[in-house]
């Protein structure tokens, strides 16, 4: 059969599918609301078949203006396009089952709105276009899949379908808009200095082939900067084709050339937060041949250099054991750890060193192992030490990944700041015994004896410390909360001080009455937070330790999405003279839009690495619970009514719509 006859045959099949799909859509539209679920399945099944070709996608797009009226999304989370969240779209497309095809149909509806083929009463063409550009930018692996045989053989049908969809969307939308968006997205993500940089690196690598065609000079230069940082930012590293060649080049280099290499790698890492694989090769070389240049290669401060000089043997062994191209991001953690002066705490040195040869439990080995680690020859102890270095260097770089474990990620962050000895003990026990224990009101709780937690299954796209610890922390926290269920108050009041540490203030308030589930005494809640946290109302007491608080997460429209755990790190004036709350958000992306003009900033207002910030009253408008020290409290009657009214108005018009106010 000739190629042309195949095309004709495919065309005939597509026509048949088109007719069947449109008939199924007609039947769905004619069905009563209560019966539509019976007819949706036929539409979804035929859509799967059509999505198997570009012609089929065009047919789905042509029918997209009918989807809402027919009831394609009726009764499901895709019903209202205004509630769609770009970060969730890629995950839905990558799931097996009906979810992926519904997400695909939702994207076709978005495209129809963006191109004004379908006018939606509550979602504009501009909003739809922005949504699609964002999901393209967030899922570059779908827009530009690697062209390898391995990739094609191993991909499941639903992934191939998602890639085909993104190619279709890319053809229909402006690539320039996507390039601009990706440059902004990389800027926004790198400034937060996450420990896990896979998402950033995927964006960089996928757009590298397009850099030369980018017209905007600023965008092109930004992408080049990140490409250099991720690959080879120095003359010697750019001129080699692999790490072996680079290592041979270092052996032939003069001292001044090595110093220049060290300075350029350190400068690139400091500017972007990204580490080149060649940087690891350089550091391992210097560790053996010229350790005096290591402070230069890490761009250490005076404190960091002193820490390095005082602990040369430990750092030599740490680099030898844990720094490889595959764990290169730990180099940034090492630099930050030394600059923090962590190793000046003598009692921590043996706790770190014992991880070098710690026996690792078989189940921990299984979850910690990755093929790339086996190929490069790094031991699992080395992987664990690299993870510890990253966490101790970047306490605010820890993320929860795809897991509902914000409490556990927050715990690792808090301990890496103010309870390092405790954290190292938990890491060692979890790695060696696959168990940790905590005491709750006099009773010991062992994680190994608990089944279930907040997260049913832990997704392992996490840093090594989180991989080892989070499942245990999640179980214990959940068990503690269970033991407070009948107390008639929010269990966090008792659990947080026991779980995180005794430095958590004992005062506690929640806006939701646990018996009525109504918002109660909201004005008192607002005044109390001002009187205990705002420098002009709390008698000048400063925040000594991060304060774990609970917030309502809202979307760009201010609608409630759920509850979330963050840490208030500090409260200071910004360069405009406005008081801001600087906080740690464990959700891997601290720059989300919460609606009502409330958009946490990750830079530009004095944020430290990993922090995001909001104006004091804006952050307060999203809070539902906090701890406080009643002995460090100003008079609540000094808080002006207009401040309370401003916060209350924001609250009532966002998450407050989901509650009855007493």
VEXDREN-2710 file (C-alpha; in Angstrom, 1 decimal):
% VEXDREN-2710
k/r/px/py/pz
1/UNK/0.0/0.0/0.0
2/UNK/1.4/3.4/-1.0
3/UNK/1.9/6.3/1.4
4/UNK/-0.7/8.3/-0.4
5/UNK/-3.3/5.5/-0.1
6/UNK/-2.5/5.2/3.6
7/UNK/-3.2/8.9/4.0
8/UNK/-6.5/8.5/2.2
9/UNK/-7.4/5.5/4.4
10/UNK/-6.6/7.4/7.5
11/UNK/-8.6/10.3/6.2
12/UNK/-11.6/8.1/5.8
13/UNK/-11.2/6.7/9.3
14/UNK/-11.0/10.2/10.7
15/UNK/-14.2/11.2/8.9
16/UNK/-16.0/8.2/10.4
17/UNK/-14.7/9.1/13.9
18/UNK/-15.7/12.7/13.3
19/UNK/-19.3/11.7/12.5
20/UNK/-19.5/9.4/15.5
21/UNK/-18.0/12.0/17.8
22/UNK/-20.5/14.7/16.7
23/UNK/-23.4/12.3/17.0
24/UNK/-22.2/11.5/20.6
25/UNK/-22.0/15.2/21.3
26/UNK/-25.5/15.8/20.0
27/UNK/-26.9/13.0/22.3
28/UNK/-25.0/14.5/25.3
29/UNK/-26.4/17.9/24.6
30/UNK/-30.0/16.6/24.3
31/UNK/-29.7/14.6/27.5
32/UNK/-31.3/15.9/30.8
33/UNK/-28.8/17.2/33.3
34/UNK/-29.2/14.2/35.6
35/UNK/-28.5/11.8/32.8
36/UNK/-25.6/13.5/31.1
37/UNK/-23.0/11.4/32.9
38/UNK/-24.3/8.4/31.0
39/UNK/-23.5/10.0/27.7
40/UNK/-20.2/11.6/28.6
41/UNK/-18.3/8.3/28.5
42/UNK/-19.0/7.9/24.7
43/UNK/-17.7/11.4/24.1
44/UNK/-14.6/10.8/26.0
45/UNK/-13.9/7.4/24.3
46/UNK/-14.3/8.9/20.8
47/UNK/-12.2/11.9/21.8
48/UNK/-9.4/9.5/22.8
49/UNK/-9.5/7.9/19.3
50/UNK/-9.6/11.3/17.6
51/UNK/-6.7/12.6/19.6
52/UNK/-4.5/9.9/18.1
53/UNK/-3.9/12.2/15.0
54/UNK/-3.4/15.8/14.2
55/UNK/-6.5/15.8/12.0
56/UNK/-8.4/14.4/15.0
57/UNK/-7.2/17.2/17.2
58/UNK/-8.4/19.7/14.7
59/UNK/-11.8/18.1/14.8
60/UNK/-11.9/18.3/18.6
61/UNK/-10.9/21.9/18.4
62/UNK/-13.6/22.7/15.8
63/UNK/-16.2/21.3/18.2
64/UNK/-14.7/22.9/21.4
65/UNK/-17.3/25.8/21.4
66/UNK/-20.0/23.2/21.9
67/UNK/-18.4/21.5/24.9
68/UNK/-19.9/23.6/27.7
69/UNK/-23.4/23.7/26.3
70/UNK/-23.4/20.0/25.6
71/UNK/-22.2/19.3/29.2
72/UNK/-18.9/17.6/28.5
73/UNK/-17.5/18.9/31.8
74/UNK/-20.7/19.0/33.8
75/UNK/-20.3/17.7/37.3
76/UNK/-16.5/17.6/37.3
77/UNK/-13.6/19.8/38.3
78/UNK/-13.2/21.0/34.7
79/UNK/-16.6/22.5/34.6
80/UNK/-15.6/26.2/35.2
81/UNK/-12.5/27.3/33.2
82/UNK/-12.0/30.1/35.6
83/UNK/-11.0/27.6/38.3
84/UNK/-8.4/25.8/36.2
85/UNK/-4.9/25.9/37.6
86/UNK/-2.0/25.8/35.1
87/UNK/0.4/23.9/37.3
88/UNK/-2.1/21.0/37.5
89/UNK/-2.8/20.7/33.8
90/UNK/0.4/18.8/33.0
91/UNK/-0.1/16.4/35.8
92/UNK/-3.6/15.6/34.6
93/UNK/-2.4/15.0/31.1
94/UNK/0.2/12.6/32.3
95/UNK/-2.2/10.4/34.3
96/UNK/-3.6/7.3/32.8
97/UNK/-7.3/7.0/32.5
98/UNK/-10.2/9.4/31.7
99/UNK/-8.6/12.4/33.4
100/UNK/-6.0/12.9/30.7
101/UNK/-8.6/13.1/27.9
102/UNK/-10.9/15.5/29.8
103/UNK/-7.9/17.7/30.4
104/UNK/-7.1/17.6/26.7
105/UNK/-10.7/18.6/25.9
106/UNK/-10.4/21.4/28.5
107/UNK/-7.3/22.7/26.7
108/UNK/-9.2/22.7/23.4
109/UNK/-11.9/24.8/25.0
110/UNK/-9.3/27.2/26.3
111/UNK/-7.8/27.5/22.8
112/UNK/-11.2/28.2/21.4
113/UNK/-11.7/31.0/24.0
114/UNK/-8.2/32.4/23.4
115/UNK/-8.8/32.6/19.6
116/UNK/-12.3/34.0/20.2
117/UNK/-14.0/31.1/18.5
118/UNK/-16.0/30.7/21.7
119/UNK/-17.0/33.6/24.0
120/UNK/-17.2/32.6/27.6
121/UNK/-19.2/34.8/30.0
122/UNK/-16.7/34.7/32.9
123/UNK/-13.4/33.9/31.2
124/UNK/-11.8/36.2/28.7
125/UNK/-9.7/35.5/25.6
126/UNK/-6.7/37.2/27.3
127/UNK/-7.1/35.0/30.4
128/UNK/-7.3/31.8/28.2
129/UNK/-4.3/32.8/26.2
130/UNK/-2.3/33.5/29.4
131/UNK/-3.4/30.1/30.8
132/UNK/-2.3/28.2/27.7
133/UNK/1.1/30.0/27.5
134/UNK/1.7/29.1/31.1
135/UNK/0.9/25.4/30.8
136/UNK/3.2/25.3/27.7
137/UNK/6.0/27.0/29.7
138/UNK/5.4/24.6/32.6
139/UNK/5.4/21.5/30.5
140/UNK/8.2/21.9/28.0
141/UNK/8.9/18.2/28.1
142/UNK/5.5/17.8/26.4
143/UNK/6.0/20.6/23.9
144/UNK/9.6/19.5/23.0
145/UNK/9.9/15.8/23.7
146/UNK/13.4/14.3/23.2
147/UNK/13.7/12.7/19.8
148/UNK/15.2/9.3/20.9
149/UNK/14.2/5.8/20.1
150/UNK/14.1/5.0/23.8
151/UNK/11.6/7.9/24.4
152/UNK/9.3/6.8/21.6
153/UNK/9.4/3.1/22.6
154/UNK/8.7/3.7/26.3
155/UNK/6.0/6.3/26.0
156/UNK/2.5/5.3/26.8
157/UNK/-0.4/6.3/24.5
158/UNK/-1.7/9.0/26.9
159/UNK/1.8/10.7/27.0
160/UNK/2.1/10.6/23.2
161/UNK/-1.4/12.1/23.1
162/UNK/-0.4/14.9/25.5
163/UNK/2.8/15.6/23.4
164/UNK/0.6/15.8/20.3
165/UNK/-1.7/18.2/22.0
166/UNK/1.2/20.5/23.0
167/UNK/2.6/20.5/19.5
168/UNK/-0.9/21.5/18.3
169/UNK/-1.2/24.2/20.9
170/UNK/2.3/25.4/20.0
171/UNK/1.4/25.7/16.4
172/UNK/-1.7/27.7/17.2
173/UNK/-0.1/30.0/19.7
174/UNK/2.8/32.4/19.4
175/UNK/6.2/30.8/20.2
176/UNK/7.5/34.2/21.1
177/UNK/5.0/34.6/23.8
178/UNK/6.1/31.2/25.2
179/UNK/9.8/32.1/25.0
180/UNK/9.2/35.4/26.9
181/UNK/7.2/33.4/29.5
182/UNK/9.8/30.8/29.9
183/UNK/12.6/33.4/30.5
184/UNK/10.4/35.0/33.2
185/UNK/9.5/31.7/34.7
186/UNK/13.2/30.7/34.9
187/UNK/14.0/34.0/36.6
188/UNK/11.2/33.6/39.0
189/UNK/12.1/30.0/39.9
190/UNK/15.9/30.4/40.2
191/UNK/15.6/33.4/42.5
192/UNK/13.8/31.2/45.0
193/UNK/16.9/28.9/45.1
194/UNK/15.1/25.5/45.3
195/UNK/17.2/22.4/46.1
196/UNK/15.4/20.5/43.4
197/UNK/16.2/22.1/40.0
198/UNK/14.9/19.5/37.6
199/UNK/12.0/21.6/36.5
200/UNK/14.3/24.6/35.8
201/UNK/16.8/22.5/33.9
202/UNK/14.1/21.0/31.8
203/UNK/12.9/24.4/30.7
204/UNK/16.5/25.5/29.9
205/UNK/17.4/22.4/27.9
206/UNK/14.1/22.3/25.9
207/UNK/14.4/25.9/24.8
208/UNK/18.1/25.9/24.0
209/UNK/17.4/25.1/20.3
210/UNK/15.2/28.2/20.0
211/UNK/17.6/30.7/21.6
212/UNK/19.3/31.8/18.4
213/UNK/15.9/32.6/16.8
214/UNK/14.6/34.7/19.7
215/UNK/14.2/38.3/18.5
216/UNK/14.1/40.1/21.9
217/UNK/17.7/40.7/22.9
218/UNK/17.0/40.8/26.6
219/UNK/15.1/37.5/26.6
220/UNK/17.8/35.8/24.4
221/UNK/20.6/36.9/26.7
222/UNK/18.7/35.7/29.8
223/UNK/18.2/32.3/28.2
224/UNK/21.9/32.2/27.2
225/UNK/22.9/33.0/30.7
226/UNK/21.0/30.1/32.1
227/UNK/22.1/27.8/29.4
228/UNK/25.7/28.6/30.2
229/UNK/25.1/28.1/33.9
230/UNK/23.5/24.7/33.4
231/UNK/26.2/23.5/31.0
232/UNK/29.6/25.2/30.9
233/UNK/30.0/28.8/31.9
234/UNK/33.8/28.9/31.5
235/UNK/36.1/28.9/28.4
236/UNK/37.6/25.5/29.2
237/UNK/34.2/23.9/30.0
238/UNK/32.6/25.2/26.8
239/UNK/35.4/23.8/24.6
240/UNK/35.1/20.2/25.7
241/UNK/32.5/17.6/24.6
242/UNK/32.4/15.6/27.9
243/UNK/33.5/15.5/31.5
244/UNK/36.5/13.3/30.8
245/UNK/37.9/15.9/28.4
246/UNK/37.3/18.6/30.9
247/UNK/39.1/16.7/33.6
248/UNK/42.1/16.1/31.3
249/UNK/42.1/19.8/30.5
250/UNK/42.3/20.7/34.2
251/UNK/45.3/18.5/34.7
252/UNK/47.2/20.5/32.0
253/UNK/46.0/23.9/33.2
254/UNK/48.2/26.4/35.0
255/UNK/47.3/27.6/38.5
256/UNK/46.1/31.0/37.2
257/UNK/43.8/29.2/34.7
258/UNK/42.4/27.0/37.5
259/UNK/41.8/30.2/39.6
260/UNK/40.0/31.8/36.6
261/UNK/37.9/28.6/36.2
262/UNK/37.0/28.6/39.9
263/UNK/36.0/32.3/39.9
264/UNK/33.8/31.9/36.8
265/UNK/32.0/28.8/38.0
266/UNK/31.4/30.4/41.4
267/UNK/30.1/33.6/39.8
268/UNK/27.7/31.8/37.6
269/UNK/26.5/29.7/40.5
270/UNK/26.0/32.7/42.7
271/UNK/24.1/34.6/40.0
272/UNK/21.7/31.8/39.0
273/UNK/21.7/29.3/41.8
274/UNK/22.4/26.6/39.2
275/UNK/25.5/24.3/39.1
276/UNK/27.2/23.0/36.0
277/UNK/28.2/19.3/36.0
278/UNK/31.7/20.5/35.1
279/UNK/31.8/22.5/38.4
280/UNK/31.6/19.1/40.2
281/UNK/34.5/17.8/38.1
282/UNK/36.5/21.0/39.0
283/UNK/35.7/20.7/42.7
284/UNK/36.8/17.0/42.8
285/UNK/40.0/17.9/41.0
286/UNK/40.8/20.8/43.4
287/UNK/40.0/18.6/46.4
288/UNK/42.9/16.4/45.4
289/UNK/45.3/18.7/43.7
290/UNK/44.8/22.3/44.9
291/UNK/42.4/22.5/47.9
292/UNK/43.4/26.1/48.6
293/UNK/41.3/27.1/45.6
294/UNK/38.1/25.5/47.0
295/UNK/37.0/28.7/48.8
296/UNK/37.3/30.6/45.4
297/UNK/35.4/27.9/43.6
298/UNK/32.6/28.2/46.1
299/UNK/32.8/32.1/46.4
300/UNK/32.9/31.8/50.2
301/UNK/32.5/34.7/52.5
302/UNK/35.0/35.4/55.3
303/UNK/32.8/33.3/57.6
304/UNK/32.7/30.5/55.0
305/UNK/36.4/30.6/54.4
306/UNK/37.2/30.4/58.1
307/UNK/34.8/27.4/58.4
308/UNK/36.5/25.7/55.5
309/UNK/40.0/26.2/57.0
310/UNK/38.9/24.9/60.4
311/UNK/37.3/21.7/58.9
312/UNK/39.5/20.8/55.9
313/UNK/39.6/17.1/56.6
314/UNK/35.8/16.8/57.0
315/UNK/35.1/18.9/53.9
316/UNK/37.7/16.9/51.9
317/UNK/35.9/13.7/52.8
318/UNK/32.5/15.2/52.2
319/UNK/33.5/16.3/48.7
320/UNK/35.1/13.0/47.9
321/UNK/32.1/11.1/49.1
322/UNK/29.2/13.2/47.9
323/UNK/30.1/15.7/45.1
324/UNK/29.6/14.2/41.7
325/UNK/28.2/15.7/38.4
326/UNK/25.0/13.8/39.3
327/UNK/24.8/15.6/42.7
328/UNK/26.2/18.9/41.5
329/UNK/23.5/21.0/43.0
330/UNK/24.9/20.1/46.5
331/UNK/27.9/22.4/45.6
332/UNK/25.6/25.4/46.0
333/UNK/24.4/23.9/49.3
334/UNK/28.0/23.3/50.5
335/UNK/28.9/27.0/49.8
336/UNK/25.8/28.2/51.7
337/UNK/26.3/25.8/54.5
338/UNK/29.9/27.0/55.1
339/UNK/28.8/30.6/54.8
340/UNK/26.1/29.9/57.5
341/UNK/28.8/28.7/59.8
342/UNK/27.1/25.4/60.5
343/UNK/30.4/23.6/61.0
344/UNK/31.3/26.0/63.8
345/UNK/29.0/24.0/66.0
346/UNK/31.4/21.3/67.2
347/UNK/28.7/18.9/68.3
348/UNK/27.4/18.6/64.7
349/UNK/30.7/17.4/63.2
350/UNK/30.5/13.8/64.5
351/UNK/26.8/13.7/63.6
352/UNK/27.6/14.6/60.0
353/UNK/30.6/12.3/59.8
354/UNK/28.7/9.2/61.0
355/UNK/26.5/9.5/57.9
356/UNK/29.6/8.7/55.8
357/UNK/29.5/5.0/56.8
358/UNK/26.0/4.6/58.3
359/UNK/24.4/1.3/57.5
360/UNK/21.3/2.0/55.3
361/UNK/18.1/0.1/55.7
362/UNK/17.2/-2.1/52.6
363/UNK/13.9/-0.2/52.1
364/UNK/15.6/3.1/52.3
365/UNK/18.2/1.9/49.7
366/UNK/15.3/1.1/47.4
367/UNK/13.7/4.5/47.5
368/UNK/17.0/6.4/47.5
369/UNK/18.6/4.6/44.5
370/UNK/18.5/6.0/41.0
371/UNK/20.1/4.7/37.9
372/UNK/22.3/7.7/37.4
373/UNK/23.8/7.2/40.9
374/UNK/24.7/3.7/40.1
375/UNK/26.3/4.7/36.7
376/UNK/28.5/7.3/38.3
377/UNK/29.6/5.2/41.2
378/UNK/28.4/7.4/44.0
379/UNK/27.4/5.4/47.1
380/UNK/24.0/5.9/48.7
381/UNK/25.8/7.3/51.8
382/UNK/27.2/9.9/49.4
383/UNK/23.8/10.7/48.0
384/UNK/22.5/11.1/51.6
385/UNK/25.4/13.4/52.6
386/UNK/24.8/15.5/49.4
387/UNK/21.2/15.8/50.5
388/UNK/22.2/16.8/54.0
389/UNK/24.6/19.4/52.7
390/UNK/21.8/20.9/50.5
391/UNK/19.3/21.1/53.3
392/UNK/21.7/22.6/55.8
393/UNK/22.9/25.1/53.2
394/UNK/19.4/26.0/51.9
395/UNK/16.9/25.6/54.7
396/UNK/14.3/27.4/52.6
397/UNK/15.0/25.4/49.5
398/UNK/13.2/22.3/50.8
399/UNK/10.0/21.5/48.9
400/UNK/7.1/19.1/49.3
401/UNK/6.9/18.1/45.7
402/UNK/3.6/16.6/44.6
403/UNK/2.8/15.5/48.1
404/UNK/0.3/17.0/50.6
405/UNK/3.1/17.1/53.2
406/UNK/3.6/20.8/53.8
407/UNK/3.9/20.1/57.6
408/UNK/6.8/17.7/57.1
409/UNK/8.6/19.9/54.6
410/UNK/8.2/22.8/57.0
411/UNK/9.6/20.7/59.8
412/UNK/12.8/19.9/57.8
413/UNK/13.1/23.6/57.0
414/UNK/12.6/24.7/60.6
415/UNK/15.1/22.1/62.1
416/UNK/17.7/22.9/59.4
417/UNK/17.6/26.5/60.8
418/UNK/17.2/26.0/64.5
419/UNK/17.4/22.3/65.3
420/UNK/20.2/20.9/63.2
421/UNK/21.3/18.3/65.8
422/UNK/17.8/17.0/66.0
423/UNK/17.4/16.9/62.3
424/UNK/20.6/14.9/61.8
425/UNK/19.5/12.4/64.5
426/UNK/16.2/11.9/62.6
427/UNK/18.0/11.5/59.3
428/UNK/20.4/8.9/60.7
429/UNK/17.6/6.9/62.4
430/UNK/15.3/7.0/59.4
431/UNK/18.1/5.9/57.1
432/UNK/19.5/3.2/59.3
433/UNK/16.3/1.9/61.0
434/UNK/13.5/3.0/58.6
435/UNK/11.9/4.4/61.8
436/UNK/11.9/7.5/64.0
437/UNK/10.1/8.2/67.2
438/UNK/8.7/11.3/68.9
439/UNK/7.1/11.9/72.2
440/UNK/3.6/13.3/72.4
441/UNK/2.4/14.2/75.9
442/UNK/4.5/11.6/77.5
443/UNK/3.8/8.8/75.0
444/UNK/6.3/7.6/72.4
445/UNK/5.1/7.3/68.8
446/UNK/7.1/5.2/66.4
447/UNK/6.6/5.8/62.7
448/UNK/7.3/2.2/61.8
449/UNK/4.3/1.1/63.9
450/UNK/1.9/3.5/62.1
451/UNK/0.0/2.8/58.9
452/UNK/-1.2/5.7/56.8
453/UNK/-0.6/9.4/57.0
454/UNK/-1.8/12.6/55.4
455/UNK/-0.3/11.4/52.1
456/UNK/-1.4/7.9/51.0
457/UNK/1.6/7.5/48.8
458/UNK/4.8/9.7/48.8
459/UNK/5.9/10.8/45.3
460/UNK/9.7/10.5/45.4
461/UNK/10.6/13.5/43.2
462/UNK/12.2/15.0/46.3
463/UNK/15.6/15.9/47.7
464/UNK/17.4/12.9/49.5
465/UNK/16.7/14.1/53.0
466/UNK/13.0/14.4/52.2
467/UNK/12.9/11.0/50.6
468/UNK/14.3/9.5/53.7
469/UNK/12.3/11.5/56.3
470/UNK/9.0/12.7/55.0
471/UNK/7.0/9.4/55.1
472/UNK/8.0/9.1/58.8
473/UNK/7.2/12.7/59.7
474/UNK/3.9/12.5/57.8
475/UNK/2.7/9.5/59.8
476/UNK/3.7/10.9/63.2
477/UNK/2.2/14.3/62.6
478/UNK/-1.1/12.6/61.5
479/UNK/-1.1/10.3/64.5
480/UNK/-0.6/13.3/66.8
481/UNK/-3.5/15.1/65.2
482/UNK/-5.7/12.0/65.6
483/UNK/-5.0/12.1/69.4
484/UNK/-6.5/15.6/69.7
485/UNK/-9.7/15.0/67.7
486/UNK/-12.0/15.0/70.7
487/UNK/-10.6/18.1/72.5
488/UNK/-12.9/20.6/70.9
489/UNK/-10.1/22.8/69.7
490/UNK/-7.7/22.9/66.7
491/UNK/-5.2/20.1/67.3
492/UNK/-2.3/22.2/66.0
493/UNK/-2.4/24.0/69.3
494/UNK/-0.8/21.0/71.0
495/UNK/0.8/19.2/68.1
496/UNK/3.0/21.9/66.8
497/UNK/5.0/22.5/70.0
498/UNK/5.4/18.7/70.4
499/UNK/6.3/18.0/66.8
500/UNK/8.5/21.0/65.8
501/UNK/10.0/21.9/69.2
502/UNK/9.4/23.6/72.5
503/UNK/10.4/26.9/71.1
504/UNK/7.0/27.1/69.4
505/UNK/4.9/29.7/71.4
506/UNK/2.1/28.1/73.5
507/UNK/-0.4/30.8/72.7
508/UNK/-2.7/29.8/69.8
509/UNK/-5.8/31.0/68.0
510/UNK/-7.9/29.8/65.1
511/UNK/-10.6/31.8/63.2
512/UNK/-12.8/28.7/62.7
513/UNK/-14.9/27.6/65.7
514/UNK/-14.4/23.7/65.8
515/UNK/-18.0/23.1/66.9
516/UNK/-20.0/25.3/64.6
517/UNK/-17.3/25.5/61.8
518/UNK/-18.2/29.2/61.6
519/UNK/-15.8/32.1/61.5
520/UNK/-15.7/33.4/65.1
521/UNK/-14.3/36.5/66.6
522/UNK/-12.4/37.5/63.5
523/UNK/-11.7/41.0/64.6
524/UNK/-10.1/39.7/67.8
525/UNK/-7.9/37.3/65.6
526/UNK/-6.8/40.3/63.5
527/UNK/-6.1/42.6/66.4
528/UNK/-4.2/39.8/68.2
529/UNK/-1.9/39.2/65.3
530/UNK/-1.1/42.9/65.0
531/UNK/-0.5/43.1/68.8
532/UNK/1.8/40.1/68.8
533/UNK/3.6/40.4/65.5
534/UNK/3.5/44.0/64.1
535/UNK/6.5/46.0/65.3
536/UNK/4.4/49.1/65.9
537/UNK/1.8/47.3/68.0
538/UNK/3.7/44.5/69.9
539/UNK/5.9/46.6/72.1
540/UNK/8.9/46.1/69.8
541/UNK/9.4/42.3/70.3
542/UNK/11.2/40.7/67.4
543/UNK/10.5/37.3/66.0
544/UNK/13.3/35.0/67.2
545/UNK/12.2/31.7/65.7
546/UNK/10.1/31.1/62.5
547/UNK/6.5/30.9/63.5
548/UNK/4.4/28.0/61.9
549/UNK/1.1/29.4/60.7
550/UNK/-1.9/28.1/58.8
551/UNK/-3.2/29.9/55.7
552/UNK/-6.1/29.6/53.3
553/UNK/-4.7/29.1/49.8
554/UNK/-6.8/30.9/47.2
555/UNK/-6.5/31.1/43.4
556/UNK/-6.2/34.1/41.1
557/UNK/-9.9/34.8/41.6
558/UNK/-9.6/34.7/45.4
559/UNK/-11.5/31.4/45.6
560/UNK/-10.6/28.9/48.3
561/UNK/-8.5/26.0/47.3
562/UNK/-7.6/24.5/50.6
563/UNK/-5.5/24.9/53.8
564/UNK/-1.7/25.1/53.8
565/UNK/1.2/25.3/56.3
566/UNK/3.9/28.0/56.0
567/UNK/6.4/29.6/58.3
568/UNK/6.7/33.3/59.1
569/UNK/10.4/34.0/59.0
570/UNK/10.6/37.6/59.9
571/UNK/8.6/40.9/59.7
572/UNK/10.4/44.0/58.5
573/UNK/10.0/47.2/56.5
574/UNK/10.7/47.1/52.8
575/UNK/12.4/49.8/50.8
576/UNK/9.1/51.6/50.5
577/UNK/8.7/51.8/54.2
578/UNK/5.9/49.3/54.3
579/UNK/5.9/46.4/56.8
580/UNK/6.0/43.0/55.0
581/UNK/5.8/39.5/56.2
582/UNK/8.6/37.3/54.9
583/UNK/7.7/33.7/54.8
584/UNK/8.7/30.2/53.7
585/UNK/6.3/28.3/51.5
586/UNK/7.1/24.6/51.1
587/UNK/5.0/24.2/48.0
588/UNK/8.0/24.7/45.6
589/UNK/6.6/27.8/44.1
590/UNK/6.2/30.9/46.3
591/UNK/5.2/33.3/43.7
592/UNK/1.5/32.4/43.1
593/UNK/-1.3/34.8/42.5
594/UNK/-3.8/34.6/45.4
595/UNK/-6.4/37.0/43.9
596/UNK/-7.5/40.5/45.0
597/UNK/-4.1/41.9/43.9
598/UNK/-2.4/39.7/46.5
599/UNK/0.7/38.2/44.8
600/UNK/3.5/37.0/47.0
601/UNK/6.8/38.5/45.8
602/UNK/10.0/36.4/45.7
603/UNK/12.3/39.3/44.9
604/UNK/12.5/43.1/44.8
605/UNK/11.3/43.7/48.3
606/UNK/14.3/42.6/50.3
607/UNK/13.5/38.9/50.3
608/UNK/16.3/36.5/51.3
609/UNK/16.9/33.3/49.4
610/UNK/13.9/31.1/49.5
611/UNK/11.6/33.7/51.1
612/UNK/8.5/35.2/49.6
613/UNK/6.8/38.2/51.0
614/UNK/3.5/40.1/51.2
615/UNK/2.3/43.3/52.8
616/UNK/1.4/42.7/56.4
617/UNK/-2.3/43.1/56.0
618/UNK/-2.4/41.0/52.8
619/UNK/-0.8/38.0/54.4
620/UNK/-3.0/38.3/57.5
621/UNK/-6.1/38.3/55.3
622/UNK/-5.2/34.7/54.3
623/UNK/-4.3/33.4/57.7
624/UNK/-6.5/31.1/59.8
625/UNK/-4.3/30.1/62.7
626/UNK/-1.1/31.2/64.4
627/UNK/1.0/30.7/67.5
628/UNK/1.9/33.7/69.8
629/UNK/3.7/34.4/73.0
630/UNK/1.2/36.0/75.4
631/UNK/4.1/37.5/77.4
632/UNK/5.3/39.4/74.3
633/UNK/2.0/41.1/73.4
634/UNK/0.9/44.7/73.0
635/UNK/-2.6/45.9/73.8
636/UNK/-5.1/44.8/71.2
637/UNK/-7.3/47.8/71.7
638/UNK/-4.5/49.9/70.2
639/UNK/-5.1/48.4/66.8
640/UNK/-7.2/50.8/64.8
641/UNK/-10.6/49.8/63.5
642/UNK/-9.7/50.7/59.9
643/UNK/-6.8/48.1/59.9
644/UNK/-9.2/45.4/61.1
645/UNK/-11.9/46.4/58.5
646/UNK/-9.3/46.3/55.7
647/UNK/-8.2/42.8/56.5
648/UNK/-11.7/41.6/57.2
649/UNK/-13.0/42.9/53.8
650/UNK/-10.3/40.9/52.0
651/UNK/-11.0/37.8/53.9
652/UNK/-14.8/37.9/53.5
653/UNK/-14.5/38.5/49.8
654/UNK/-12.2/35.5/49.2
655/UNK/-12.0/32.4/51.4
656/UNK/-14.7/33.8/53.7
657/UNK/-17.3/33.1/51.1
658/UNK/-17.0/29.4/52.0
659/UNK/-17.9/29.9/55.6
660/UNK/-20.7/31.4/57.7
661/UNK/-19.5/34.3/59.8
662/UNK/-20.7/34.4/63.4
END
